[in-house]
Amino acid sequence: MACDRSDQERAYALLDLGDEIVHARALQIAAELGIADLLASGPRSSEDLAERTDSDPGALHRMMRLLASRGLFHETGPGVFELTETGGPLRSDHPASVRSVLALAGTVAPLVLGGVRHSLSTGEATFPVVAGEHIYDYMAHHPEHGRLFDEAMRELTRVAAPAVLDAYDFAGVSRIVDVGGGSGALLSAVLHREPGASGVVFDTPGVADSARERIRNEGLTDRCSVVGGDFFREVPPGGDLYVLKWVLHNWPDERATAILRSCRRAMGEDAKLLLIESVLPSDGAPHPGKAMDLSMLVLSGGRERTEEQFAELLAGADLELRRVVPTSSPHSLVEAVPR
Ligand SMILES: C[S@@+](CC[C@H](N)C(=O)[O-])C[C@H]1O[C@@H](n2cnc3c(N)ncnc32)[C@H](O)[C@@H]1O
């Protein structure tokens, strides 16, 4: 049977989709090499970029040409590239920088991509099998990767924070506990918006140490404390709002329930819990969380969840889902209260 025009189009569409992995890898490497920062002061030749990044000029030119075809760079003359507005967030100093996020993806990408088959066969995370420990233990034992991870989370939070602040009214909340709060980027944004509020950033002891410095730099030490600990054991009491942003998706149901139970034990009857997570559509609609879901499986055995799955998870910790508030980012706010 001959391949007709429509078959041909479908075949090429699939091949293009398969090639996205090459584009993604080039993007991650450009982030790792800091190409956009090198172009911050103006166009440079691929020879110049190659010298500064210890690369082969011909090979680098081919990578730049590929990324230019996606609009990140513009070839102003033969082999000379400038950064475009579209590529701007690749710069470290851009207000919406995602350079560390992409560089981090580059360090874990080989594991994620190589690990999908193992996770598919077994249903378990591949990262601990390959690295010998859970991803957060790995980050603690490899400070260089840990720092990149924390910086990546900070960038993602800086990009998402305006959407969260627009979607949720924090006025009237007096003490916020940000559980697994990382560098404190979200809590800092909320406290700057609500001068009457105070808060606690709670994370592992190592991450808490760097968060303390960030909170000091934000000038918030009088309203924000930083506590190191283990959210599977306990979280600080006394908050009237407990926030968990991008925490539950790292964990399978049983472990996620344990975190929620720690929060529930710390919460008074009037306290609220706010999850900031992707809420997957129950139907086949596209959602960025669907790619993250597969990554979570491979990296940590975690998952993205639908509203129904969140409701069930919360119920297992004696909490009731009150409402889901969409934001202008791919993440939604899931508000819950004690049952
Ligand atoms: C995906 S990051 C999200 C960080 C932050 N909420 C944000 O959105 O930027 C998950 C956080 O959970 C923290 N974490 C992991 N295991 C923990 C534990 N056992 N106790 C406390 N925090 C933990 C990690 O250190 C990390 O900062």
The ligand as an ORCA input file, in Angstrom:
! r2SCAN-3c Opt
* xyz 0 1
  C      10.553     20.676     44.534
  S      11.283     21.505     45.856
  C      10.168     22.856     46.092
  C      10.792     23.962     46.872
  C       9.882     25.171     47.090
  N       8.632     24.841     47.732
  C       9.619     25.838     45.756
  O       8.534     25.693     45.219
  O      10.518     26.504     45.237
  C      10.893     20.448     47.255
  C      11.528     20.887     48.566
  O      11.271     19.873     49.564
  C      12.405     19.823     50.421
  N      12.441     18.549     51.153
  C      12.696     17.310     50.650
  N      12.652     16.391     51.621
  C      12.371     17.055     52.780
  C      12.159     16.642     54.116
  N      12.253     15.356     54.475
  N      11.845     17.590     55.049
  C      11.757     18.911     54.689
  N      11.923     19.356     53.410
  C      12.226     18.445     52.472
  C      13.563     19.961     49.441
  O      14.777     20.303     50.087
  C      13.041     21.032     48.496
  O      13.420     22.324     48.919
*
